[in-house]
Amino acid sequence: MPHKALKALPTFKTEAEERTFWKTHDATDYLDLSKAQRVTFANLKPSTHSIALRLPAHMLEGIKNAANKRDVPYQSLIKVWLQEKLEET
């Protein structure tokens, strides 16, 4: 089977720009996946930093209630909400 001609991969200025691109484009038009090789990333963990954040008691209780309704830890819900706000900007 002959290989189809691959399109030139554009250069991206930001990761956000690249994410937007891949949401609407098929990787097989740009990459020859027949040459892909399996790799393993041992013990790969995202870099995180602990912070101290003081919240009014009523706000923390509201967050915990919202987390309980979703059956997720409240700290995870806070991270999801912060990520959503970052993506809006």
Buried (B, 14 or more C-beta within 10 A) or exposed (E): EEEEEEEEEEEEEEEEEBEEEEEEEEEEEBEEEEEEEEEEEEEEEEEEEEEEEEEEEEEBEEBBEBBEEEEEEBEEBBEEEEEEEEEEE
